[in-house]
Amino acid sequence: MVTVNGQAQDAAGKTLAELLASAGYETGRIAVERNGEIVPKAQYASTVLEDGDALEVVRFVGGG
């Protein structure tokens, strides 16, 4: 199981890019932290999620 923003998901073995696409995230407007470290966008497709990983996905919101 992988924890995404506090919610357990069966995503072990998927790439980060696959998880984000299936959840409907627009990768241009988010940042992802995996186990306390920011994952560069260039590594989303090559980052394979492992059992026990904890992800925090933050969306950027414009406005003023």
PQR file with spaces between the fields and no chain letter, atoms N, CA, C, O and H, PARSE charges and radii, in Angstrom:
ATOM       1  N    MET     1       0.830   -1.181    0.000 -0.4000 1.5000
ATOM       2  CA   MET     1       0.000    0.000    0.000 -0.0000 2.0000
ATOM       3  C    MET     1       0.876    1.247    0.000  0.5500 1.7000
ATOM       4  O    MET     1       1.953    1.275    0.596 -0.5500 1.4000
ATOM       5  N    VAL     2       0.390    2.264   -0.678 -0.4000 1.5000
ATOM       6  CA   VAL     2       1.051    3.560   -0.750 -0.0000 2.0000
ATOM       7  C    VAL     2       0.087    4.578   -0.145  0.5500 1.7000
ATOM       8  O    VAL     2      -1.107    4.553   -0.441 -0.5500 1.4000
ATOM       9  H    VAL     2      -0.485    2.241   -1.162  0.4000 1.0000
ATOM      10  N    THR     3       0.589    5.454    0.684 -0.4000 1.5000
ATOM      11  CA   THR     3      -0.248    6.484    1.279 -0.0000 2.0000
ATOM      12  C    THR     3      -0.124    7.761    0.460  0.5500 1.7000
ATOM      13  O    THR     3       0.975    8.284    0.275 -0.5500 1.4000
ATOM      14  H    THR     3       1.560    5.474    0.925  0.4000 1.0000
ATOM      15  N    VAL     4      -1.255    8.260   -0.030 -0.4000 1.5000
ATOM      16  CA   VAL     4      -1.287    9.480   -0.835 -0.0000 2.0000
ATOM      17  C    VAL     4      -2.145   10.500   -0.106  0.5500 1.7000
ATOM      18  O    VAL     4      -3.354   10.319    0.038 -0.5500 1.4000
ATOM      19  H    VAL     4      -2.148    7.835    0.120  0.4000 1.0000
ATOM      20  N    ASN     5      -1.518   11.566    0.350 -0.4000 1.5000
ATOM      21  CA   ASN     5      -2.219   12.609    1.105 -0.0000 2.0000
ATOM      22  C    ASN     5      -3.052   12.007    2.241  0.5500 1.7000
ATOM      23  O    ASN     5      -4.192   12.407    2.474 -0.5500 1.4000
ATOM      24  H    ASN     5      -0.536   11.713    0.233  0.4000 1.0000
ATOM      25  N    GLY     6      -2.460   11.044    2.935 -0.4000 1.5000
ATOM      26  CA   GLY     6      -3.113   10.439    4.093 -0.0000 2.0000
ATOM      27  C    GLY     6      -4.069    9.297    3.791  0.5500 1.7000
ATOM      28  O    GLY     6      -4.616    8.696    4.715 -0.5500 1.4000
ATOM      29  H    GLY     6      -1.534   10.719    2.746  0.4000 1.0000
ATOM      30  N    GLN     7      -4.280    8.985    2.526 -0.4000 1.5000
ATOM      31  CA   GLN     7      -5.198    7.916    2.132 -0.0000 2.0000
ATOM      32  C    GLN     7      -4.417    6.725    1.569  0.5500 1.7000
ATOM      33  O    GLN     7      -3.582    6.897    0.681 -0.5500 1.4000
ATOM      34  H    GLN     7      -3.835    9.474    1.775  0.4000 1.0000
ATOM      35  N    ALA     8      -4.679    5.538    2.072 -0.4000 1.5000
ATOM      36  CA   ALA     8      -4.009    4.330    1.581 -0.0000 2.0000
ATOM      37  C    ALA     8      -4.555    3.943    0.212  0.5500 1.7000
ATOM      38  O    ALA     8      -5.766    3.925   -0.007 -0.5500 1.4000
ATOM      39  H    ALA     8      -5.357    5.398    2.794  0.4000 1.0000
ATOM      40  N    GLN     9      -3.641    3.633   -0.705 -0.4000 1.5000
ATOM      41  CA   GLN     9      -4.021    3.205   -2.054 -0.0000 2.0000
ATOM      42  C    GLN     9      -3.167    2.015   -2.463  0.5500 1.7000
ATOM      43  O    GLN     9      -2.014    1.890   -2.052 -0.5500 1.4000
ATOM      44  H    GLN     9      -2.657    3.647   -0.527  0.4000 1.0000
ATOM      45  N    ASP    10      -3.747    1.150   -3.275 -0.4000 1.5000
ATOM      46  CA   ASP    10      -3.023   -0.008   -3.784 -0.0000 2.0000
ATOM      47  C    ASP    10      -2.284    0.425   -5.045  0.5500 1.7000
ATOM      48  O    ASP    10      -2.742    0.166   -6.158 -0.5500 1.4000
ATOM      49  H    ASP    10      -4.684    1.252   -3.609  0.4000 1.0000
ATOM      50  N    ALA    11      -1.133    1.088   -4.866 -0.4000 1.5000
ATOM      51  CA   ALA    11      -0.405    1.648   -6.001 -0.0000 2.0000
ATOM      52  C    ALA    11       1.031    1.146   -6.094  0.5500 1.7000
ATOM      53  O    ALA    11       1.776    1.579   -6.973 -0.5500 1.4000
ATOM      54  H    ALA    11      -0.761    1.298   -3.962  0.4000 1.0000
ATOM      55  N    ALA    12       1.432    0.241   -5.205 -0.4000 1.5000
ATOM      56  CA   ALA    12       2.790   -0.296   -5.257 -0.0000 2.0000
ATOM      57  C    ALA    12       3.008   -0.976   -6.602  0.5500 1.7000
ATOM      58  O    ALA    12       2.165   -1.743   -7.068 -0.5500 1.4000
ATOM      59  H    ALA    12       0.827   -0.110   -4.491  0.4000 1.0000
ATOM      60  N    GLY    13       4.154   -0.684   -7.221 -0.4000 1.5000
ATOM      61  CA   GLY    13       4.483   -1.249   -8.535 -0.0000 2.0000
ATOM      62  C    GLY    13       4.141   -0.326   -9.687  0.5500 1.7000
ATOM      63  O    GLY    13       4.642   -0.524  -10.793 -0.5500 1.4000
ATOM      64  H    GLY    13       4.839   -0.061   -6.843  0.4000 1.0000
ATOM      65  N    LYS    14       3.307    0.673   -9.466 -0.4000 1.5000
ATOM      66  CA   LYS    14       2.994    1.653  -10.498 -0.0000 2.0000
ATOM      67  C    LYS    14       4.064    2.740  -10.483  0.5500 1.7000
ATOM      68  O    LYS    14       4.757    2.934   -9.484 -0.5500 1.4000
ATOM      69  H    LYS    14       2.900    0.834   -8.567  0.4000 1.0000
ATOM      70  N    THR    15       4.187    3.441  -11.598 -0.4000 1.5000
ATOM      71  CA   THR    15       5.061    4.595  -11.592 -0.0000 2.0000
ATOM      72  C    THR    15       4.292    5.777  -11.017  0.5500 1.7000
ATOM      73  O    THR    15       3.061    5.776  -10.982 -0.5500 1.4000
ATOM      74  H    THR    15       3.625    3.285  -12.409  0.4000 1.0000
ATOM      75  N    LEU    16       5.015    6.760  -10.577 -0.4000 1.5000
ATOM      76  CA   LEU    16       4.383    7.969  -10.060 -0.0000 2.0000
ATOM      77  C    LEU    16       3.535    8.622  -11.143  0.5500 1.7000
ATOM      78  O    LEU    16       2.446    9.122  -10.860 -0.5500 1.4000
ATOM      79  H    LEU    16       6.014    6.761  -10.605  0.4000 1.0000
ATOM      80  N    ALA    17       4.019    8.623  -12.373 -0.4000 1.5000
ATOM      81  CA   ALA    17       3.261    9.195  -13.482 -0.0000 2.0000
ATOM      82  C    ALA    17       1.928    8.473  -13.683  0.5500 1.7000
ATOM      83  O    ALA    17       0.907    9.115  -13.930 -0.5500 1.4000
ATOM      84  H    ALA    17       4.904    8.217  -12.604  0.4000 1.0000
ATOM      85  N    GLU    18       1.932    7.150  -13.580 -0.4000 1.5000
ATOM      86  CA   GLU    18       0.693    6.371  -13.729 -0.0000 2.0000
ATOM      87  C    GLU    18      -0.300    6.711  -12.624  0.5500 1.7000
ATOM      88  O    GLU    18      -1.490    6.890  -12.885 -0.5500 1.4000
ATOM      89  H    GLU    18       2.762    6.628  -13.379  0.4000 1.0000
ATOM      90  N    LEU    19       0.189    6.799  -11.396 -0.4000 1.5000
ATOM      91  CA   LEU    19      -0.684    7.123  -10.275 -0.0000 2.0000
ATOM      92  C    LEU    19      -1.308    8.503  -10.458  0.5500 1.7000
ATOM      93  O    LEU    19      -2.514    8.675  -10.281 -0.5500 1.4000
ATOM      94  H    LEU    19       1.155    6.654  -11.184  0.4000 1.0000
ATOM      95  N    LEU    20      -0.486    9.480  -10.812 -0.4000 1.5000
ATOM      96  CA   LEU    20      -0.990   10.841  -10.979 -0.0000 2.0000
ATOM      97  C    LEU    20      -2.014   10.931  -12.101  0.5500 1.7000
ATOM      98  O    LEU    20      -3.030   11.611  -11.960 -0.5500 1.4000
ATOM      99  H    LEU    20       0.493    9.340  -10.957  0.4000 1.0000
ATOM     100  N    ALA    21      -1.753   10.246  -13.223 -0.4000 1.5000
ATOM     101  CA   ALA    21      -2.691   10.260  -14.349 -0.0000 2.0000
ATOM     102  C    ALA    21      -4.012    9.607  -13.967  0.5500 1.7000
ATOM     103  O    ALA    21      -5.076   10.118  -14.316 -0.5500 1.4000
ATOM     104  H    ALA    21      -0.927    9.694  -13.338  0.4000 1.0000
ATOM     105  N    SER    22      -3.958    8.493  -13.261 -0.4000 1.5000
ATOM     106  CA   SER    22      -5.192    7.791  -12.891 -0.0000 2.0000
ATOM     107  C    SER    22      -6.008    8.589  -11.881  0.5500 1.7000
ATOM     108  O    SER    22      -7.227    8.437  -11.804 -0.5500 1.4000
ATOM     109  H    SER    22      -3.093    8.077  -12.978  0.4000 1.0000
ATOM     110  N    ALA    23      -5.332    9.445  -11.101 -0.4000 1.5000
ATOM     111  CA   ALA    23      -6.030   10.274  -10.116 -0.0000 2.0000
ATOM     112  C    ALA    23      -6.487   11.610  -10.707  0.5500 1.7000
ATOM     113  O    ALA    23      -7.167   12.386  -10.036 -0.5500 1.4000
ATOM     114  H    ALA    23      -4.342    9.569  -11.164  0.4000 1.0000
ATOM     115  N    GLY    24      -6.111   11.879  -11.970 -0.4000 1.5000
ATOM     116  CA   GLY    24      -6.562   13.094  -12.638 -0.0000 2.0000
ATOM     117  C    GLY    24      -5.756   14.344  -12.329  0.5500 1.7000
ATOM     118  O    GLY    24      -6.233   15.458  -12.545 -0.5500 1.4000
ATOM     119  H    GLY    24      -5.559   11.248  -12.515  0.4000 1.0000
ATOM     120  N    TYR    25      -4.542   14.175  -11.827 -0.4000 1.5000
ATOM     121  CA   TYR    25      -3.706   15.340  -11.534 -0.0000 2.0000
ATOM     122  C    TYR    25      -3.103   15.907  -12.813  0.5500 1.7000
ATOM     123  O    TYR    25      -2.686   15.155  -13.694 -0.5500 1.4000
ATOM     124  H    TYR    25      -4.154   13.270  -11.651  0.4000 1.0000
ATOM     125  N    GLU    26      -3.058   17.230  -12.915 -0.4000 1.5000
ATOM     126  CA   GLU    26      -2.384   17.929  -14.007 -0.0000 2.0000
ATOM     127  C    GLU    26      -0.950   18.167  -13.539  0.5500 1.7000
ATOM     128  O    GLU    26      -0.718   18.999  -12.662 -0.5500 1.4000
ATOM     129  H    GLU    26      -3.397   17.841  -12.199  0.4000 1.0000
ATOM     130  N    THR    27       0.002   17.454  -14.108 -0.4000 1.5000
ATOM     131  CA   THR    27       1.362   17.458  -13.564 -0.0000 2.0000
ATOM     132  C    THR    27       2.060   18.811  -13.656  0.5500 1.7000
ATOM     133  O    THR    27       3.032   19.047  -12.939 -0.5500 1.4000
ATOM     134  H    THR    27      -0.186   16.779  -14.821  0.4000 1.0000
ATOM     135  N    GLY    28       1.592   19.693  -14.511 -0.4000 1.5000
ATOM     136  CA   GLY    28       2.206   21.009  -14.611 -0.0000 2.0000
ATOM     137  C    GLY    28       1.929   21.903  -13.423  0.5500 1.7000
ATOM     138  O    GLY    28       2.628   22.899  -13.231 -0.5500 1.4000
ATOM     139  H    GLY    28       0.802   19.501  -15.094  0.4000 1.0000
ATOM     140  N    ARG    29       0.928   21.578  -12.619 -0.4000 1.5000
ATOM     141  CA   ARG    29       0.525   22.457  -11.524 -0.0000 2.0000
ATOM     142  C    ARG    29       0.586   21.774  -10.159  0.5500 1.7000
ATOM     143  O    ARG    29      -0.152   22.139   -9.243 -0.5500 1.4000
ATOM     144  H    ARG    29       0.360   20.770  -12.775  0.4000 1.0000
ATOM     145  N    ILE    30       1.466   20.783  -10.026 -0.4000 1.5000
ATOM     146  CA   ILE    30       1.584   20.085   -8.749 -0.0000 2.0000
ATOM     147  C    ILE    30       3.052   19.907   -8.357  0.5500 1.7000
ATOM     148  O    ILE    30       3.959   20.065   -9.173 -0.5500 1.4000
ATOM     149  H    ILE    30       2.065   20.487  -10.770  0.4000 1.0000
ATOM     150  N    ALA    31       3.249   19.579   -7.102 -0.4000 1.5000
ATOM     151  CA   ALA    31       4.551   19.145   -6.596 -0.0000 2.0000
ATOM     152  C    ALA    31       4.291   17.862   -5.817  0.5500 1.7000
ATOM     153  O    ALA    31       3.253   17.722   -5.170 -0.5500 1.4000
ATOM     154  H    ALA    31       2.512   19.451   -6.439  0.4000 1.0000
ATOM     155  N    VAL    32       5.233   16.930   -5.880 -0.4000 1.5000
ATOM     156  CA   VAL    32       5.068   15.654   -5.195 -0.0000 2.0000
ATOM     157  C    VAL    32       6.260   15.416   -4.270  0.5500 1.7000
ATOM     158  O    VAL    32       7.419   15.545   -4.662 -0.5500 1.4000
ATOM     159  H    VAL    32       6.076   17.045   -6.406  0.4000 1.0000
ATOM     160  N    GLU    33       5.933   15.068   -3.040 -0.4000 1.5000
ATOM     161  CA   GLU    33       6.937   14.687   -2.054 -0.0000 2.0000
ATOM     162  C    GLU    33       6.778   13.195   -1.802  0.5500 1.7000
ATOM     163  O    GLU    33       5.677   12.715   -1.531 -0.5500 1.4000
ATOM     164  H    GLU    33       4.991   14.964   -2.721  0.4000 1.0000
ATOM     165  N    ARG    34       7.877   12.473   -1.893 -0.4000 1.5000
ATOM     166  CA   ARG    34       7.869   11.023   -1.632 -0.0000 2.0000
ATOM     167  C    ARG    34       8.796   10.749   -0.457  0.5500 1.7000
ATOM     168  O    ARG    34      10.000   10.994   -0.528 -0.5500 1.4000
ATOM     169  H    ARG    34       8.771   12.863   -2.113  0.4000 1.0000
ATOM     170  N    ASN    35       8.229   10.246    0.607 -0.4000 1.5000
ATOM     171  CA   ASN    35       9.002    9.905    1.802 -0.0000 2.0000
ATOM     172  C    ASN    35       9.870   11.076    2.270  0.5500 1.7000
ATOM     173  O    ASN    35      11.018   10.892    2.676 -0.5500 1.4000
ATOM     174  H    ASN    35       7.251   10.047    0.665  0.4000 1.0000
ATOM     175  N    GLY    36       9.300   12.284    2.205 -0.4000 1.5000
ATOM     176  CA   GLY    36       9.989   13.457    2.715 -0.0000 2.0000
ATOM     177  C    GLY    36      10.881   14.186    1.734  0.5500 1.7000
ATOM     178  O    GLY    36      11.498   15.186    2.099 -0.5500 1.4000
ATOM     179  H    GLY    36       8.368   12.434    1.875  0.4000 1.0000
ATOM     180  N    GLU    37      10.972   13.712    0.482 -0.4000 1.5000
ATOM     181  CA   GLU    37      11.827   14.359   -0.506 -0.0000 2.0000
ATOM     182  C    GLU    37      11.029   14.700   -1.758  0.5500 1.7000
ATOM     183  O    GLU    37      10.217   13.900   -2.223 -0.5500 1.4000
ATOM     184  H    GLU    37      10.470   12.900    0.185  0.4000 1.0000
ATOM     185  N    ILE    38      11.264   15.894   -2.300 -0.4000 1.5000
ATOM     186  CA   ILE    38      10.585   16.323   -3.518 -0.0000 2.0000
ATOM     187  C    ILE    38      11.061   15.470   -4.694  0.5500 1.7000
ATOM     188  O    ILE    38      12.259   15.234   -4.851 -0.5500 1.4000
ATOM     189  H    ILE    38      11.924   16.543   -1.922  0.4000 1.0000
ATOM     190  N    VAL    39      10.119   15.011   -5.515 -0.4000 1.5000
ATOM     191  CA   VAL    39      10.443   14.239   -6.711 -0.0000 2.0000
ATOM     192  C    VAL    39      10.443   15.205   -7.898  0.5500 1.7000
ATOM     193  O    VAL    39       9.424   15.843   -8.159 -0.5500 1.4000
ATOM     194  H    VAL    39       9.146   15.203   -5.388  0.4000 1.0000
ATOM     195  N    PRO    40      11.561   15.330   -8.623 -0.5600 1.5000
ATOM     196  CA   PRO    40      11.582   16.189   -9.808  0.2800 2.0000
ATOM     197  C    PRO    40      10.604   15.679  -10.860  0.5500 1.7000
ATOM     198  O    PRO    40      10.458   14.471  -11.044 -0.5500 1.4000
ATOM     199  N    LYS    41       9.936   16.600  -11.549 -0.4000 1.5000
ATOM     200  CA   LYS    41       8.951   16.209  -12.567 -0.0000 2.0000
ATOM     201  C    LYS    41       9.555   15.286  -13.619  0.5500 1.7000
ATOM     202  O    LYS    41       8.869   14.400  -14.129 -0.5500 1.4000
ATOM     203  H    LYS    41      10.055   17.581  -11.400  0.4000 1.0000
ATOM     204  N    ALA    42      10.821   15.481  -13.948 -0.4000 1.5000
ATOM     205  CA   ALA    42      11.486   14.652  -14.956 -0.0000 2.0000
ATOM     206  C    ALA    42      11.600   13.190  -14.520  0.5500 1.7000
ATOM     207  O    ALA    42      11.872   12.319  -15.347 -0.5500 1.4000
ATOM     208  H    ALA    42      11.378   16.201  -13.534  0.4000 1.0000
ATOM     209  N    GLN    43      11.394   12.914  -13.229 -0.4000 1.5000
ATOM     210  CA   GLN    43      11.515   11.549  -12.719 -0.0000 2.0000
ATOM     211  C    GLN    43      10.176   10.873  -12.456  0.5500 1.7000
ATOM     212  O    GLN    43      10.154    9.729  -12.001 -0.5500 1.4000
ATOM     213  H    GLN    43      11.173   13.621  -12.558  0.4000 1.0000
ATOM     214  N    TYR    44       9.061   11.543  -12.728 -0.4000 1.5000
ATOM     215  CA   TYR    44       7.747   10.950  -12.459 -0.0000 2.0000
ATOM     216  C    TYR    44       7.571    9.616  -13.196  0.5500 1.7000
ATOM     217  O    TYR    44       7.074    8.652  -12.613 -0.5500 1.4000
ATOM     218  H    TYR    44       9.080   12.472  -13.097  0.4000 1.0000
ATOM     219  N    ALA    45       7.971    9.552  -14.462 -0.4000 1.5000
ATOM     220  CA   ALA    45       7.762    8.337  -15.261 -0.0000 2.0000
ATOM     221  C    ALA    45       8.690    7.195  -14.849  0.5500 1.7000
ATOM     222  O    ALA    45       8.384    6.028  -15.092 -0.5500 1.4000
ATOM     223  H    ALA    45       8.375   10.335  -14.936  0.4000 1.0000
ATOM     224  N    SER    46       9.813    7.526  -14.232 -0.4000 1.5000
ATOM     225  CA   SER    46      10.767    6.471  -13.867 -0.0000 2.0000
ATOM     226  C    SER    46      10.735    6.122  -12.378  0.5500 1.7000
ATOM     227  O    SER    46      11.455    5.225  -11.939 -0.5500 1.4000
ATOM     228  H    SER    46      10.061    8.474  -14.034  0.4000 1.0000
ATOM     229  N    THR    47       9.915    6.818  -11.604 -0.4000 1.5000
ATOM     230  CA   THR    47       9.818    6.550  -10.169 -0.0000 2.0000
ATOM     231  C    THR    47       8.761    5.483   -9.917  0.5500 1.7000
ATOM     232  O    THR    47       7.564    5.734  -10.063 -0.5500 1.4000
ATOM     233  H    THR    47       9.330    7.546  -11.960  0.4000 1.0000
ATOM     234  N    VAL    48       9.210    4.300   -9.540 -0.4000 1.5000
ATOM     235  CA   VAL    48       8.306    3.188   -9.256 -0.0000 2.0000
ATOM     236  C    VAL    48       7.974    3.212   -7.770  0.5500 1.7000
ATOM     237  O    VAL    48       8.868    3.222   -6.923 -0.5500 1.4000
ATOM     238  H    VAL    48      10.182    4.096   -9.422  0.4000 1.0000
ATOM     239  N    LEU    49       6.696    3.220   -7.465 -0.4000 1.5000
ATOM     240  CA   LEU    49       6.238    3.290   -6.087 -0.0000 2.0000
ATOM     241  C    LEU    49       6.395    1.939   -5.397  0.5500 1.7000
ATOM     242  O    LEU    49       6.158    0.887   -5.990 -0.5500 1.4000
ATOM     243  H    LEU    49       5.970    3.211   -8.153  0.4000 1.0000
ATOM     244  N    GLU    50       6.797    1.995   -4.136 -0.4000 1.5000
ATOM     245  CA   GLU    50       7.021    0.785   -3.356 -0.0000 2.0000
ATOM     246  C    GLU    50       6.062    0.722   -2.184  0.5500 1.7000
ATOM     247  O    GLU    50       5.574    1.746   -1.705 -0.5500 1.4000
ATOM     248  H    GLU    50       6.989    2.850   -3.654  0.4000 1.0000
ATOM     249  N    ASP    51       5.800   -0.482   -1.733 -0.4000 1.5000
ATOM     250  CA   ASP    51       4.940   -0.682   -0.573 -0.0000 2.0000
ATOM     251  C    ASP    51       5.496    0.113    0.603  0.5500 1.7000
ATOM     252  O    ASP    51       6.681    0.016    0.923 -0.5500 1.4000
ATOM     253  H    ASP    51       6.197   -1.314   -2.123  0.4000 1.0000
ATOM     254  N    GLY    52       4.645    0.888    1.237 -0.4000 1.5000
ATOM     255  CA   GLY    52       5.067    1.687    2.380 -0.0000 2.0000
ATOM     256  C    GLY    52       5.424    3.125    2.050  0.5500 1.7000
ATOM     257  O    GLY    52       5.637    3.926    2.961 -0.5500 1.4000
ATOM     258  H    GLY    52       3.683    0.967    0.978  0.4000 1.0000
ATOM     259  N    ASP    53       5.497    3.475    0.760 -0.4000 1.5000
ATOM     260  CA   ASP    53       5.793    4.853    0.390 -0.0000 2.0000
ATOM     261  C    ASP    53       4.697    5.789    0.888  0.5500 1.7000
ATOM     262  O    ASP    53       3.523    5.422    0.946 -0.5500 1.4000
ATOM     263  H    ASP    53       5.324    2.825    0.020  0.4000 1.0000
ATOM     264  N    ALA    54       5.104    7.005    1.245 -0.4000 1.5000
ATOM     265  CA   ALA    54       4.160    8.048    1.645 -0.0000 2.0000
ATOM     266  C    ALA    54       4.335    9.227    0.690  0.5500 1.7000
ATOM     267  O    ALA    54       5.422    9.793    0.579 -0.5500 1.4000
ATOM     268  H    ALA    54       6.057    7.303    1.198  0.4000 1.0000
ATOM     269  N    LEU    55       3.260    9.584    0.009 -0.4000 1.5000
ATOM     270  CA   LEU    55       3.296   10.694   -0.945 -0.0000 2.0000
ATOM     271  C    LEU    55       2.436   11.843   -0.448  0.5500 1.7000
ATOM     272  O    LEU    55       1.381   11.634    0.151 -0.5500 1.4000
ATOM     273  H    LEU    55       2.377    9.123    0.100  0.4000 1.0000
ATOM     274  N    GLU    56       2.896   13.046   -0.703 -0.4000 1.5000
ATOM     275  CA   GLU    56       2.104   14.248   -0.501 -0.0000 2.0000
ATOM     276  C    GLU    56       2.063   14.942   -1.852  0.5500 1.7000
ATOM     277  O    GLU    56       3.102   15.271   -2.424 -0.5500 1.4000
ATOM     278  H    GLU    56       3.752   13.215   -1.190  0.4000 1.0000
ATOM     279  N    VAL    57       0.865   15.161   -2.353 -0.4000 1.5000
ATOM     280  CA   VAL    57       0.697   15.833   -3.632 -0.0000 2.0000
ATOM     281  C    VAL    57       0.049   17.189   -3.342  0.5500 1.7000
ATOM     282  O    VAL    57      -1.023   17.273   -2.743 -0.5500 1.4000
ATOM     283  H    VAL    57       0.021   14.894   -1.888  0.4000 1.0000
ATOM     284  N    VAL    58       0.737   18.251   -3.787 -0.4000 1.5000
ATOM     285  CA   VAL    58       0.265   19.610   -3.536 -0.0000 2.0000
ATOM     286  C    VAL    58      -0.031   20.274   -4.872  0.5500 1.7000
ATOM     287  O    VAL    58       0.796   20.262   -5.783 -0.5500 1.4000
ATOM     288  H    VAL    58       1.608   18.183   -4.273  0.4000 1.0000
ATOM     289  N    ARG    59      -1.236   20.859   -4.978 -0.4000 1.5000
ATOM     290  CA   ARG    59      -1.628   21.588   -6.191 -0.0000 2.0000
ATOM     291  C    ARG    59      -1.348   23.071   -5.991  0.5500 1.7000
ATOM     292  O    ARG    59      -1.598   23.632   -4.924 -0.5500 1.4000
ATOM     293  H    ARG    59      -1.909   20.868   -4.238  0.4000 1.0000
ATOM     294  N    PHE    60      -0.821   23.692   -7.048 -0.4000 1.5000
ATOM     295  CA   PHE    60      -0.605   25.131   -7.024 -0.0000 2.0000
ATOM     296  C    PHE    60      -1.867   25.810   -7.502  0.5500 1.7000
ATOM     297  O    PHE    60      -2.457   25.413   -8.506 -0.5500 1.4000
ATOM     298  H    PHE    60      -0.618   23.236   -7.915  0.4000 1.0000
ATOM     299  N    VAL    61      -2.278   26.836   -6.779 -0.4000 1.5000
ATOM     300  CA   VAL    61      -3.487   27.562   -7.113 -0.0000 2.0000
ATOM     301  C    VAL    61      -3.110   29.025   -7.332  0.5500 1.7000
ATOM     302  O    VAL    61      -2.469   29.650   -6.488 -0.5500 1.4000
ATOM     303  H    VAL    61      -1.798   27.158   -5.963  0.4000 1.0000
ATOM     304  N    GLY    62      -3.521   29.554   -8.481 -0.4000 1.5000
ATOM     305  CA   GLY    62      -3.245   30.958   -8.777 -0.0000 2.0000
ATOM     306  C    GLY    62      -4.355   31.842   -8.224  0.5500 1.7000
ATOM     307  O    GLY    62      -5.431   31.370   -7.855 -0.5500 1.4000
ATOM     308  H    GLY    62      -4.043   29.046   -9.167  0.4000 1.0000
ATOM     309  N    GLY    63      -4.072   33.087   -8.180 -0.4000 1.5000
ATOM     310  CA   GLY    63      -5.086   34.026   -7.715 -0.0000 2.0000
ATOM     311  C    GLY    63      -4.444   35.158   -6.951  0.5500 1.7000
ATOM     312  O    GLY    63      -3.222   35.253   -6.835 -0.5500 1.4000
ATOM     313  H    GLY    63      -3.198   33.470   -8.480  0.4000 1.0000
ATOM     314  N    GLY    64      -5.280   35.990   -6.447 -0.4000 1.5000
ATOM     315  CA   GLY    64      -4.694   37.090   -5.705 -0.0000 2.0000
ATOM     316  C    GLY    64      -5.723   37.939   -5.033  0.5500 1.7000
ATOM     317  O    GLY    64      -5.378   38.913   -4.364 -0.5500 1.4000
ATOM     318  H    GLY    64      -6.272   35.912   -6.541  0.4000 1.0000
